[in-house]
Structure formats: structure tokens, C-alpha cells
Amino acid sequence: MTVAIDRATGKRRGDRAPRPGPVSRLKHAYQKHWYAYAMIVPVVVVLGTIVLYPLAYGFYLTLTDANSLNSARTIGVNEIEATYKFIGLDNYADILWGETAYDRFWSHFIWTIVWTMACVVLHYTIGLGLALLLNQKLRGRTFYRLILILPWAVPTFVTVFGWRFMLADSGIINSGLESLGLPTPLWLEDTFWQRFAAIMVNTWCGVPFMMISLLGGLQSIDGVLYEAAEMDGANAWQRFRHVTLPGLRSVSSTVVLLGVIWTFNQFAIIFLLFGNTAPDAQILVTWAYQLGFGQQPRDFAQSAAYGMLLLAILIVFTSFYRRWLNRNEQQLAI
């Protein structure tokens, strides 16, 4: 076998050039894409300031016994230094396996899962039903859309306070039930009815988003598919099952994922509806707030540990959910 050698360079033809080192590659990338890097620097700085730094500091607090008594603080002209200690993973162990782990974490975790599933299912089913109605050729359809989107357009605190007044013992709901001779639940006092009221109010606030998103998905489905299915003899249910639902698959997967994340972290509705008066109706995010800011002494370390656990739960769920969606899409492609 003969090997051709370039007389000018003394290198054999076909030899690969040596791969440049990481410093050279970084320098070359900077020279080539410096403008793009300059454009994203402000975004990186902002994200690092408002997201990454608080996240890192919060994780550090979970490894300590920090509370409002041993943290750095200023009283008048006196500055008191922090005296909390590093304790490793003891906060996580206490939350998950401590003597009061069920009352402080697992009971709230179970209720949070039930709350999230119930709200997302109601959001999607009611939103899809309304979207199907508004997708029809109805007189005054624009007016109906405006009316149905109002609960989403109104600020959350206004909506929740309105529901709180209606659910009070002498509110319009109990007054109406009493006039009909029906029992009047203790919406804001009994644990079961507190949870029922929380799901009801959150459903009222969340359905418009699902409705608008799914309505956009319905309008993107080609009408030729419905015509072809009807010509093949498909009834309304078969057209819905084999045309509408597959056509909404991409939209549905996105809005369901967003709905789970938003509902799992829904702080405003629970807090504004009950405040500190419903410990058994608190979901994990509001319970973490109670630990960090709603009691004395305020337990910053435990509250931050709850935040880290919430983040871990959502990351695990999102990864499994996306993997499940990808597997279904591959099976449908086959």
C-alpha cells in the first residue's frame, strides 16, 4: 500500500488535522458568535439574579437550621449576626421520615395530588365542552366568548374574595340553599367543604384558559377530515374520538402539563380563600409559606426544604410525562 505525502507540508494525504484544545475552540466560538453572546448576556444576568441565586441560596438554607431567631437581623441600631449551623440533610429526613412526617408532609402531599388531579380534570373536560360549543356556528358567539373568558381576565384576588363572600355562612349560596330547604355546608370551616370549595373556585378560575387554548386547537383542525369521516358513515362520537381528539393531541399535552404545574403551585386561591384558618386544606406550597412566614419562630430551613421537594416532584413528573408522550407518539407513528 502506497501512502501519498504532500511535499510542501510533509504530511500524509488523508490525515486528520489535530483537534484544537478547549481554549482554542472557545476562542473561535467567541470570535464567530460574539454578537449572539452579547445579546444573551442581559438575559443570563437577570435569570441568574432572580432565579439561580435564590435557588442556590434556598438549597443552602435547607442544609442548615436557619430560623427567625438565629438568622442575621437588625434590631434598631444593633446588628445581630447569624448563628445557625450546618446540619446536612437532616431537614429532608425530618420532613419525610420524622415522627410527625405524616401530619406535616404526607397528608398535605396526598391532598395536593388529589387537588391537582381533580382541578386539571375539571379544567380540561369543562374547557373542552365549552370549546366544542363555541366552535359551532352560533348567533352571538363572540359575546359568549367574552363572557366565558371574564373569570380569567378578572384579577385572582377579586375573584377569590367574591367567592369568599358568597361562601360565607350568610352568603348568597347558603341563603339560596336554605330557601330551598337544603342543608347549608360550612364552606369555610369544615375540612371536607373547604377542600370542595377550593376545587370549585380554582375550576372557575382555570376553565377559561383551557377553553381558549382548546378552541384554538379545534379551529386548526382541517374541516376536510370531518367531511371525510362523515362520508364514511362516522357518527358524532366517532368523529370526536377519531378526528377531534387526535387533532388536539399536541395542544392537549401542552395545556395539561401547564395545568398540572400551575395547579400544583397554586398559592393565591388557597391562601386568599382560607388564610391561616384551614390547616387541613393547605397544599404543599401554602404549607411551606406557613412554615416560613406564618408562624413564630419562622422556620426558613424547613420552608426552603419544602420548596426544593416541590421542585424535585415537578421535575420528576415533567420528565416522566414527556417520556410518556414521546412513547405514545412513536407508537402512533408506527
Secondary structure, DSSP 8 states (H G I E B T S, - for coil): ----B-TTT--BTT-------HHHHHHHHHHHHHHHHHHHHHHHHHHIIIIIHHHHHHHHHHTB---TTTS-EEETTEEE-----B-TTHHHHHHHHSTTHIIIIIHHHHHHHHHHHHHHHHHHHHHHHHHHHHTS--TTHHHHHHHHHHHHHS-HHHHHHHHHHHHSTTSHHHHHHHHTT-----TTTSHHHHHHHHHHHHHHHHHHHHHHHHHHHHHTS-HHHHHHHHHTT--HHHHIIIIIHHHTHHHHHHHHHHHHHHHHT--HHHHHHHTTS-GGG--HHHHHHHHHHSSSS--HHHHHHHHHHHHHHHHHHHHHHHHHHHHHHHHHH-
